[in-house]
Every structure is written in structure tokens, then in C-alpha cells.
Amino acid sequence: MELSVYNIAGKDTGKKVTLSDEVFGIVPNEHVVYLDVKQYLANQRQGTHKAKERAEVSRSTRKIKKQKGTGGARAGSMKSPLMKGGGRIFGPRPRDYHFKLNKKVKSLARQSALAAKAQSGDIAVLDTVSFDTPKTKAYLAMLKALSLDNTKSLLILNEVDKNVVLSGRNVPKTKVSNAADVNTYDLVNASKLLITVDAIQKIESTFNK
């Protein structure tokens, strides 16, 4: 697959880049993508939710009325979940949501996400992306030049560029990552991928090991 290379001004540089069929040309495996996204979201959960159950509520345990003769149901402690202010039945408890995925599964998931974006035409290749100083205005100008100012996008660089990261940090619906750290969730969550030529080479070298 051959794509045109653009600069940050949105102009075609006249260069072409060929995406490797071994990485971007595979048949996407939707199930492993689902598993990797599920793991990513699960790992973001703190799991600190907690509700007080019957044994943890601080209330009187005195029997509130006699057992028989009232015409109503039997009632004992005010800690009962049936009473206002009583404990909660089967309330949430702290737990760990993390689960393990094999490295090969995660690798295939990232590769499948990249392949799906390439095959749907949602990858734009940039020559280089660099700013002299951190400036959100410059980042917004780049997105507007590429007609992506209203599109959820992910910019993938070869290496972390502090000026670019700081420039795009406060821009809604966009994220800056690097080829080594990009994950399946970010790839799937973005409508359009912006990848530099160097980043493509690094990604392909990672999967071709």
C-alpha cells in the first residue's frame, strides 16, 4: 500500500511511502483487539468502590419491636438492609480488575488495529512534525491544514518530542504518542492516525523482529 507524504502545512511533498503488507496488510483480528481494549480499560479502574454492609453500619442492635402481635413482619436490628440507614445488600467491595494477556496477543491486537486503519484509509503520513516552542496555536493550525480540526486524531511520532506533546496536550479530541508506546485502545479510539515516516519505519521494524 502506497501513501502520499504531507507536511504540517497540509501540502503534498511529492514523496511516497510504502506500507509493509506484513504489518498493514494482514486481515484484522477483531477478537484480540476487543481483548486488548478490554484489558486496557480494566487496568484503568482503581477498584476502590465500597459500600457499608450490615456488619459495618454503626446502629443499635436492639430489637425494635416485639416478635408477635403487631400484625406486621418480624423486625430486629436497625442495621437491617430493609431499614432506612441500614446496611446495603451485596454492596460493592474493593477489587482488582487487572487481568493478563499474552504478549503475542497484544502484539497481534496492535497490528490488527493498524491494519484496519490502513485498509479503511484512515492513515495520513507526515514528513516530520516539530515546533520550535510549545504552542497550541501551531498544533491547531496543523490539524486545520490537514482538515482534522473536528476529527478525533492520534499523532504517532518516532520519539517523544516535548514541544509537540505540550502543544497538543490541551487540544480536545487529539493525542500525541510515540511508536514504541502506542497502544491498541488509542489506535481504535482515534478516527484518523497521523504517522511520521520515521514512526512507520520503527513500527514495521518492531513487528518484523
C-alpha positions, 0 to 999 in steps of 0.5 A: 500500500502506497501513501502520499507524504504531507507536511504540517502545512497540509501540502503534498511533498511529492514523496511516497511511502510504502506500507509493509503488507506484513504489518498493514496488510494482514486481515484484522483480528477483531477478537484480540483487539476487543481483548486488548481494549478490554484489558486496557480499560480494566487496568484503568479502574482503581477498584476502590468502590465500597459500600457499608454492609450490615456488619459495618453500619454503626446502629443499635442492635436492639430489637425494635419491636416485639416478635408477635402481635403487631400484625406486621413482619418480624423486625430486629436490628436497625442495621437491617438492609430493609431499614432506612440507614441500614446496611446495603445488600451485596454492596460493592467491595474493593477489587482488582480488575487487572487481568493478563494477556499474552504478549503475542496477543497484544502484539497481534491486537496492535497490528490488527488495529493498524491494519484496519486503519490502513485498509479503511484509509484512515492513515495520513503520513507526515514528513516530520512534525516539530515546533520550535516552542510549545504552542497550541496555536501551531498544533491547531493550525496543523490539524486545520491544514490537514482538515482534522480540526473536528476529527478525533486524531492520534499523532504517532511520532518516532520519539517523544518530542516535548514541544509537540506533546505540550502543544497538543496536550490541551487540544480536545479530541487529539493525542500525541504518542510515540511508536514504541508506546502506542497502544491498541485502545488509542489506535481504535479510539482515534478516527484518523492516525497521523504517522511520521515516516520515521514512526512507520519505519520503527513500527514495521521494524518492531513487528518484523523482529 
